[in-house]
Amino acid sequence: MSVDDETLRRGLDLTLDATDLAIGEKIEGKVRDSYLPGDGTRVLVTTDRISAFDRVLGTLPFKGQILSQLSTWWMQQTADVAPNHLIEAPDPSVVIARQCEPLPVEWVMRAYITGVTSTSAWTHYAKGERTFCGHDLPEGLKKNEPLPEPILTPSTKAEKGGHDESVSRATLLERGVIDEATFDACQEIVHALFAAGQRVCAERGLILVDTKYELGRAPDGTILLIDEIHTPDSSRIWHAGSYASRMSAGEEPESFDKEYVRRWLAKEGFTGDGPIPPIPDDIRVEASRRYIEACETIRGEAFVPNVEPPVARILNNLGVKA
């Protein structure tokens, strides 16, 4: 990995946990703050906040830069698979995108049965359930094993402070969350994107285990990929080289995603409710190291963190006066 421990620890004091930019209406998400300047674009600022179990947990050094740059790379690579909202990336943590109306569904693709959250396929399977989001699962699966084929397991988008719910296509249609034609069009898009992501990751010695996509509708009616794609935040990514040996030893796969932080929190007794345990600096640094390793492995080039104060840098790169 190209970033040394000293730089990562320096980054602990440079994290971007909030923004307040005078560039338009602000919409705050768990990780991204987006702004609507009113010109048909959306300015997305990827902060260093980390979320899991539907809660914002704190920050990781350089996380926003890693996610923004890796997602931009993926959107450029998959533009021929599905259209996306990307226009340009004027700053390491900022993307200017086409303004879209986000669809009220998270499109979760899974190729393995795993996870520790309440919405994970493994949590349901371990309880004895053999149907998940409308998909019948075979008997005898062990945690972290591949599914017979990748499946789409949509999730509702909970209000801030609530928990997402994994649901079936039929349930979404019955509730009127989305219409049939839109669901089917989105399903085709995310299956194609996931297949492309699996192929690229496999070429780099990685396993794209599962991921979630956000889709939106542009003013002309086109459905576009929005938000991010195939990052360690939205995806579970394992090291292919050690997968078999770790499975044989009964160990968790070697991961390059926020599952590392989830597992630490779960060991501390936190799975989404109650007070959030403070995440030690050592855990934060190690999590960032894994994010960077995934970014570098996928892109095939070194990640170079920007160590300028983030707010001033962003304003300067957007041409906005402080």
N, C-alpha and C positions, 0 to 999 in steps of 0.2 A: 504494500500500500504506500502511496506517495506522501501522505500527510503524517508527520511524526506526532508523538504523544504530546510534546511541548506545545505544538500549534493547536492541537485539539483542546488542551487545557486552557490555552489562551482564549480559545473560542467560547469557553464557558462564560466569560465576561462580555462577550459581544453578541449574545443571543438577541434575536428580535422577537419579543413576545407580544407586541401590540403595535398597531399603526394608527395614525390619525392624519391622513393626507388630505389637503385641500384641493382635491381633483374631481369631486363629484359625490353622489350618494354612496355611502358606505354600507356594504353588506358583510357582516362578520360571520365566518364559518369557524369550524373547529380548528382548522389549520390555516386556511387562506382568508385573507381580507380582500374583498373585491370592491371595485369602485366603478360607478357608471358616470362617465363624463357627459353623457347626453349626445354623443356623436356616433352612436351605433357600435361603439366598442365597449369592452369590459377590461379594466386593468386589474389583474390578479397578482397580489403580493403573497408569496408563500412565506409565512413566518416560520420561526423555529419551534413553534408549539408542537407537542406530540400528544395525540389522543389515542385512547384505547378504552374498551368497555363503554364507549359512547361518552367518555369524559375527557376533558383536557387535563393533562397530568403535569405539565411543566414544559421545559424546553431542552433541546439537544443542540450542541454547537454545530453550526454550519448546516443544519438540517434543511432549512429553506432553500439554500443555494443548491444543495444536492438534489432535492426533489424537483425544483424548477428546471434545472439544467438537464436532468435525466428525462423528465417528462417531455421537454421540448425536443430532445433527441428522438424519443420514441414517436412523437407525433410526426416528425419529419420522415422517419423510417416507414411509418404505416399509413401515410397520406394516400397511397394507392390502394389500401385495403378498405379504409373508411374515411370520409371527410371529417376534418376536425376544425376547431375554432381558432387555431393559432394564426396570428398575424406576424408578430415579431417579439423578440426577447431583449429589451433594451438594458436590462440589469440582471445580475446573477440570480436575483430572487423574484424577478418580475416578468410577467408575460402580458402582452396586449393582444386581446382576442376579440373575435366577433361576438357581439352581444346576442345571446340566445335565451330562450325561456327554458330553464331546466325542467326535465321530466321528473315527476314525483316518485321515481323508483330508482333504487340502486341495483345495478345489473351485476350480480355476483356469479362468476364462473368458477367451478371447482373441478379439479382432476384427481384429488386425493381426499381421503376422509381424515380430517384432523381438526385441530383447534381447541381453545380453552374457553371461549366466550359462550354466552347463553344462546347465541344464534348459530354457533358452529354445527356443522354436520355431525362431528364426532360426539358432541354433547348430547344430541338427540339420539344418535345410534347407541351410545353407551347406556341410555335409559331403556333400551329395548325397542325403540321406534324403528320401523323398517321402511317408512315412507317419509321422504323429506322434500318439501316444496313440490309435491306431486310426482316425485321420482321414486320408484320402487328400488330399494337397495338390497343386494344379496346378503344372505346369512354368512357369518364367519369372517367378516372383515376385521382386521386389527387396525389400531390407530396408526395413522401415517401411511397406510397402504393406498395404492392407486385404485380409483373407481374403475368399473368396466369401461367407461367413457366419460369425457367431460360433461358436466351438467350445469344448466343455468338455474340458480336458486335466488330469485329476486328478493329484495328486501325493501320494506317500507322506509320512508325517511321520517324519523321521529322528530318532534319539536325539540328545541334546545332543552337539555336536561332529561329527555326521555330516552327510551331504548328502541333501536330498530327491531323490526320483526321480520323473520324469514317467512315468506309466503309462496304459494303456488301461483301459476298463471291464472288458474280458475278463480282463485280468491281475489286477485287483483281485478279481474274482469267483473266478478260479482259485486265488488265494492264500488265499481265505477271509477277506480283510480286511474285507469288507462283503457283505451279502446283496443279492440282485437287487432285491427290493422296496424296500429302503432306498436303494440307489443311484438307482433310477429316480425315487423321490420327491424325493431331493436334487437330481437333475438338473433336475427341473421347477422347483424353488425357485430355483436359481441362474440359470437362463435368464431367469426372470421378473425377478429382482433386477437382473441385468445390463442387461436391456432398459430397465428403469426408470432405472437409473443413466446409461445412454447418452442417454436422452431428456432428463434434467435437465441433464447436462453440455452437450449440444448447445445447449440453450436459453441457456446461459451462455457460449457461444463456446469450449467446451472439447471435447476428444475423450477419452472413456473408452476407452483402448486395450485394457487387460486388467486383471484384478483377481483376487484370491483371496478366497474366503469360507471361514469356519469354521462348521460346523454342529454342533449337539449335541442330545441327546435329554433332554427333561425327564422327571421322575419319572412323569408320566402318559402317557409315550410320544410326546408331540408333538415333532416336529423343529423346532428353533428356530435362527435366525441368532444366532451368539454372536461374541465377540471384538470385531471392528470391521467397518466396511463403507465402501468407496469413499473411503479416505483416501490421501494421498500415500505412505503406507507400504505399503499393501496393493494399490495400484493404480498403473498407469502412466497419466498424464494429460498430454495435449499441448494446446497452444494451436492452436485450429482456424484462426485468422486467418492464421498464418504457415506452416501445414503445407505447402500447395501450393508456395509459393515456395522453401521450404527443400528440399523433395524435388527440385524442378527444379535447384537449385544443388548437389545432392549433399550437403547438410548434414543433420545430425541434427535431428529436430523439437525445437521449443522445449518443454521439459518442466517440469512442476511436481510433481516426485516425487523419490524417492531415486535415480532413474537418474542424476541429476547426480553424486551421490557415487560410484555404481558406475563411471561413466565415468572419473572422476578416478582411482579406485583401479586400474582396468584400465590406464590410461596409465602408472601407477606400477609396473605389472607384477604387481599382485595380483588374482587371480581366485578366491580362496577358500582357498588353501593357503599355508603358510609364515607368517612374521611379518607382522603388519598394519602398513602404513605409518601413522605418526601423521598425522591429518588436520589440516591447518593451520586456524587460526581463521578465516581469510578464506573457506575452503571451507565450514566449519561455519555461518558467518553467512549466506553466500549460499544454502546449502541450506535454512536456516530461512526465509529471505526467500521462497523459492519455495513452501515449505509454506504459509506465511501467505497468499501471493497466491492459491493454490489454494483455501484455506479461505474467504477473503473472497469470491472470485468465485463459488464454489458456493453459499454461504449468503446472499450478497447483503447482508452486514453486516460491519462492522469487527471484526477480532479484537483484543481488549484483553487483553494479557498480564498475569497477576498476578505482581508482582515481590516478593512476600513470600518468606521462606525456605520452601521447599516442604514439608519434613517437618513442621515446626511447624504450618503452615497445614493440611495434610491431617489431622493428628491433631485439631486444633481443629474442623475441619468435620465430622469423624466422631464428635466427642464423646468422644475417647479421651484419657486423661491421658498426658502424656509420661513 
